[in-house]
Amino acid sequence: MWTAGLPDGFTSSADRLDTKDAGSCSRARWKTMGSYLSGQSDNNCQLSLTYTVNVVSSGSVTFLYQYRSELELFAFEVQNGLCESVSSSEDSGSPLLDETDRNEIKRHTVSLLISHLFA
């Protein structure tokens, strides 16, 4: 259970999608909610959650998610140290995740290949 702040290894950022809009994204954030994280975004803000690790061998990362908004996109992407996308999704390779029903939780797995991460 997480009680305050983001767990170790996680960082969060929020950026305005429309650069012509001078508004702030100060209320957009990831919040700990017991054993999960909840994204809370203002209109026209892109909310990002980053988890940084040092991968020492190939493997995979699996997580559970619930995403119910038709008006938002939810994506998951793996990047190497050069910020190049290296995701190898179990699905089509698209970083976009499928929407879930009201009480549905989905599982998503992405392969982490050591040769991709340390190119």
N, C-alpha and C positions, 0 to 999 in steps of 0.2 A: 504494500500500500504506500502510495506517495502522499505526503501530507502538505508539503509546501514547495513551491517552485518546480521547475522541470528537473527530472532525474539527471544524474551525472551522464555526460556524453551528449545530451540534447541541447540544441540552441534553436532559437526562434527568430523569425524576422517577418515584417509586414511591409509591403510596398504598394503604392497606389497604382492601379492598372491603367488609369487614364492620366497621362502626364499633364494634360491641360487642366485637370481638376486640382486645385491647390489645397484640398482638404487633407486632413491628417488621418493616419491609420492607427492612432494611439490606442483605440479600444480593441483592435484586432490582436488576438493572442491565443496561445495554447495554454490550457488550464488543466491542472491535475484534478482528477475526479476519482479519488480512491485508487483503483488498480488500472485506470486507463487515462488517456489524455483526450481532451475535448478542444477542438478548434472553434474559436468564436471570432468571426470576421465582420468588419463593417462592410457596407456596400462599396463595391469597386476596389476592394483591397485584396491583394494576393497574400495569403498566409502560408509561410513555409516553416516546416519543422525538419531539422537536420540532426541526424545521429552519427557521430564520428567514432570510428573504431580503427584500429590497426589490424588489418587482416594478415594473418601469417600462413594460412593455408586455404585452399579452395573449399567451398562449402555452400551453404545457402542461409538465407534469412527468411523466416516465416512469421507472419503476424496476422492477427485477427482485426477486422475493422467493421464499422457500421457507418454507412454513408447514405443519407436519405434525401438529399436536396436535388431537385431537378434543375435548380438555378445555379449550381456550382459544379466545379470539376474537382475530382480527387485523383491525384497522380502520385506515383511512387517511382523514384529514380535512384539508381546507384551511379556514383561518379568516382573516378580515380583521383589521385592527388593533383592531376592537372585540370580538374573539373570537367573532364570529358565523360559523357554518358557511356556506361558499360553494362547496362541492365540486360539480363537474359531472363525474361519473365517466363513463367510456365504457360502463359497464354500466348498472345500474338507478338509479344515484345513491346506492345504499347504501354507507356507509363500510366495511362488512364485506367482507373479501377471501376468496376461495375457498381452501380447503385444497389443498395440493399432495401428490402422491404422493412416495414416498421419494426418488427422484433427479430429480424434476421441478422446474423453475424456471418461474415464470409472470411475465408482464409486465403492469404496470398503468399506465394513463395517466389523468391528471386534467387537465382544462382549467383554466387560470388566466385569468380575464377581468378586465381592469384595472378595469372599472366596478364589479365585485363587491368587489374588494379595497380600493378607496378610496371606499366609499359614505359 
